[in-house]
Amino acid sequence: MKIYTLFLFFFLTACHTASGQKVINPDFDKKIDNMIGYSVPIITVEEACSDTLRNFAFLDAREKEEYKVSHLPGAIHIGYDNFDISLVSGLSKNKEIIVYCSIGYRSDKIGDKLKKAGYTNVHNLYGSIFEWANRGFLIVDSNENPTSKVHTYNKKWSKWVDNPSIEKVW
């Protein structure tokens, strides 16, 4: 119960610390649309935040070095390159799960694997951590402390993080 209460506190804080309206970037949306297969239902950052009491499990499908720089509060690191389904064996097959990565490609692929393994409530976070950061929602470092850093995978991908308060790391 203590862990759930702590997670809920961090998550509610994450969802209510947005720095304002995001300017829609049609190029970013086009990039996402070209990268993901939509076989896993998407959920927007706004939907993920408005449904906080649904008790989602957030799974981070980026590599460990990306996760250490920053991640969503309470997220579980599962990785992509060496993903093993045993990493989520403690989650109920009916648990509501949101998978994210940088923009949604890796989380889409991991979401497919979760669905094939029998998980029934899997969602891909549209725009993933880049969209979360662009909207100004709370991200945390490896010690679960707030941070303004986001690992952008590489320099080329850093252009998709357009929130000027975010420090891009690659």
N, C-alpha and C positions, 0 to 999 in steps of 0.2 A: 504494500500500500504506500509506503514511504517513497519508493522509486516512482510509482505512478504519479503521486502528488508532485514530486519534484519535476518529472517530465511534463506534466500538465502546466505547472507554473512557467517553465521555460518556453513551452510551446505557445501558451497564451501571450507571453511577453514577445515572442518572435513574431506573432501575427499582428500585434498591435503597436509595433514600433516602426511601421512603414513611414517613409519620409515624404509621402505624397503620391500624387498621380504619376503614372509612368506614361511617357510619350510612346505611343505604339511605334514599333520598328518593323515595318513590313518586310524588310530584308531578312531580319532575324526569323520572323514567322515563316518566310519562304524557305530558309535554310533548314529549320526544324521540320517542316512538311516534307522536304526532300530527303531527310535523314531517317525518319521513323516510319515504321510499317503500319501503325495503328491497329495491330492485332491485339494489343493490350490497351484497354480503355484509358484515355488520358484524364487527368484531373488538373485543373489550373491551380496556381498558387492561391488565388482567392478562395476557390472551393476548398482547398486543403485547410486553409486558415478558418474559414467560416464553419467548418464541420469539426472543430477541435474536440468536441465532446464524444466524437465517434471512436476515439482511441486508436488512431492509425499507428501502425508500425512503419517507421521510415527506414528504408534500406538504401545505403549509399553504394552505388555500383562503380564508383571511381576507384583508382588505385590508392594504396595506403598513403603515399606522399601527398596526394591531392586532399585526402580526407584529413590528414594531420594539419594542413594549412587552415582549413575551415570545413564545416559541415552544418547541416541543420541540427538544431538542438535535439538531443536524444537519439539521433540517427545511429543505426547499427551499420558498421562497415562490413560489406560482403565482397567488394571488389568485382572485377570483370575478367581479367586475364586468367586468373586461377580460381574462378568461382566454383564453389562446391556446395551442392544442395544441403549438405549436412550443417552448413552455417546457419540455416534457418529451421533446423529440425525442432527447435523449441517453440516455434510459432504454430498455433493451430492452423489447420488447412482452411478454416473459415475466417481467420483473422483478416481485418482490413489492412492491406499493405499498400504503401506508396513507395515505388522505387524511383530513384533519381540518380543523375550523373551530372555531366556538364550542361548538355542541352537536351538530352533525351534519347540518344542513339543507343548507348550501352544499357541504359535502364530498360529500354524497349526490348532488347535481346534477353536480358536477365528476366524481365517480366514474362516473356514467352517460356523460359525454362521453368519458372515458378508455376505457371499455368499447367504446363505438361506434367509437373510433379504433383498436381492435384490441388494447388492453392486456388481458391475460388473468388477471392475479392482483391485482385491485384490491379493496381493503377500505375500508370507512368506519369510522373510529374512533368507537365508540359513546360518546356524551357528550362527545366531542372534547376540546379543551383544558380545558374546564370540569371534566370528570370527571377528567382527568389531574391538574389542580391540586387538586381536592377530595380525591383519594387521596394527595396529598402528594408526587407524583413531581416530579423536577427539571424546572424550566423555566428558560430562559435568555433574556437580553436580546439586543439587536442586536449586541453584541460577544461573544456566546456565554458571558457570565458569568452565574452563577446569579442569579436574581431571585425576589422574592416577589410581583411585580406580574402581573396578568392584565388585558388589555383585555377588558371585558365587553360590547362592542358599543354598549350604551347603559345608562342607569341601570335601566330596567325589567328588562333581562336579567341585571343583576348579582345578582339574588336567587338565581340558580342556582349561583353560586359560594359554597359554604357552609363552606369551610375558613377558620377564623378567622385563620390565618397568612397568608392571601393579601390583598394590597392591590388593591382593585378600581379600575380606571382606565376611564373612558369618554369 
